[in-house]
Amino acid sequence: MANSNTKFDSLREWIVEHKLRTVGCLWLSGIAGSIAYNWSQPNMKTSVRIIHARLHAQALTLAALAGAAVVEWYDHKSGAKAERYAKFLPIDDLNTHSHKD
């Protein structure tokens, strides 16, 4: 159980770091899957197949963007985002600079 928990956490971290890449991959796989499904349907014009594929991919992209927004909101509420960026800020620079200067 602990191993699957770490796999899920590492997958979640990768998705958080690569949101646009994840949405792009979902869009590409959605359009490819939709085209493959629509091509198996008989008696449908090619233009209708392409339009259906685009609509399916667009809906999948909107769902992925909504999911990315939920992940971003969760990170903001839990404070995980601040912890993630804190490692890039040197402690010495934070103490020596003030906004009063």
N, C-alpha and C positions, 0 to 999 in steps of 0.2 A: 504494500500500500504506500509506503514511504517513497519507493522508487517511482511509482506513477505520479505521486504528488510533486516530486522534483521535475519530472518530465513535463508536467502541466505547467509548473512555474517557469521552467526555461522556455517553453513554447510561448507562454504569455509575455515574458520579457522580450522575446524576439519580436512578437507582434507589436508590442508597445514601441520598440525602437524603430521598427520598419512599417509604420502604418500605411504609407502610400504604396509601398511595394506590395503589401498584403492586399490592399484594395485592387491594385492593378492585376495581380495574379488571379484574384477572385473574378474580376471582370473578364479576363482572358479565358479562364476555364469555363465561366458561365456562357460566354458567347460560343465557345467551341462545343460545349455539351448541348446547347440549344440548337446549333446548326446540325449537329449529328442527329439529334432527336427529330428535328423537322425534316431532314432529308429522308428519314425512314417513313414519313407519312406520305401516302400516295395522293394523287390528285390535288397537289398544291403547287401554285406557281412559285418560281424561284424568288421573285421579289417579295412575296408574302412570307416565304421561309426566312429571308434575310431580315425583314421587318420584325417578325416574331422573335428571332434570335436577338436582335438589338433591344427589343423591349424586355426580354427576360434578363439580359445582361444588365440593363439599366436598373431594373428592380433589384437585382442582386447587388449592384454597386451601391444603391441607396441603403440597402440593409447593412452592407459592410461599413459604410460611412456612419450610419447610426450606431453600429456596434463600436466603432472606433471612438465616437463621441462618448458613449457610455464608459468605455475603458478610461478615457481621459478624465471624465468626471469622477470616476471611482478613485483614480490616482490622486486627483486634486483633493478629494475629501479625506482620503486615508493618509495623506502626507507622503506617499511613496515617491511622488514626483520630486519633491524637495530633497528627499534623501538621495535620489538618483543623481541629481545635479550637484549635490554638495561635494561629491568626490572630485569634481573638476575645479572647485574653488579653493585656492590655497588659504590656509588659516591665517598666515602672516599678513597677507594683503587685506583681509577683512578687518583686522584690528588696526592697521596703520592708516587707513583712509577714513575720512569722516565726511559727511555731507555738509558740514558747516564751512568747509574751506572754500 
